[in-house]
Amino acid sequence: MKVQGSVKPRCEKCRVVRRRGIVRVICPNPRHKQRQKGKR
């Protein structure tokens, strides 16, 4: 899981999802999992 300022899909299977104000990338490839840094 990478935590980044901006998340981008890295392959065609990556999906960008918003959960409780946190932007995430979910993908069958675990190396492509990302989460966007939210303001606290």
C-alpha positions in Angstrom: 0.0 0.0 0.0 1.5 3.3 -1.1 0.4 6.6 0.5 0.7 9.4 -1.9 -0.4 12.9 -2.5 -2.0 12.0 -5.9 -3.1 8.5 -6.8 -3.3 7.3 -10.4 -4.4 4.0 -11.9 -1.3 2.1 -13.0 -3.0 -0.5 -15.2 -6.3 -1.1 -16.8 -7.6 -3.2 -13.9 -7.0 -0.4 -11.3 -10.1 1.2 -9.9 -10.2 4.6 -8.1 -12.6 4.5 -5.2 -13.6 7.1 -2.6 -14.3 5.7 0.9 -15.1 8.1 3.7 -13.3 10.9 1.9 -10.1 8.8 1.3 -9.3 8.2 -2.3 -8.0 4.6 -2.9 -6.8 2.6 -5.8 -7.9 -1.1 -5.7 -6.4 -3.6 -8.0 -5.9 -7.4 -8.3 -2.2 -6.6 -8.3 -1.3 -5.8 -4.7 1.7 -3.7 -5.8 -0.8 -1.2 -7.3 -2.8 -0.6 -4.1 -2.6 3.1 -3.2 -4.2 5.5 -0.7 -4.3 9.3 -0.9 -3.1 11.4 2.0 -6.0 13.2 3.5 -5.9 16.4 5.6 -6.4 15.7 9.3 
